[in-house]
Amino acid sequence: MKSIFDGLNKPHQEMDNQPNIRIELPPSQKITNSLQEFGIRVSQLLNAICSLPHKNGYERWETAEAFAEGLQMSIMRYMLYLRDPLKQISHIWGIREKVRMNGYEMNGQQSRAQQKIEDCEQQIEINQFLSKQN
């Protein structure tokens, strides 16, 4: 006596012999996936750039203009960072120190005037870098 389920295995066996069939996503789904991937990568990049050592600690952006300006400064800071092995070494050791202090970040007591001077020096470096690029 034959079971009605006897023939169910045949299609699966035949499918194994066929080449893999790839289902094409509709363009809207491709765009959505692409944008999600782009967003993830941009987010990772921003987190990496913002975590680089700089005088003001972590940045907070309230408006789109502030975000664009902050992003430009962060990218320039990152490019300067890549060119300076001493900053990279101090960054690595700084991370080790933070871990040793159980996650508490110890910032030195600096006056606002000193921070402004250092920010201006950094802006001068960035402007010099930009003028060399042009």
Helices and strands as residue ranges (DSSP letters): G 6-8, H 9-17, H 27-50, H 64-83, H 85-100, H 112-133
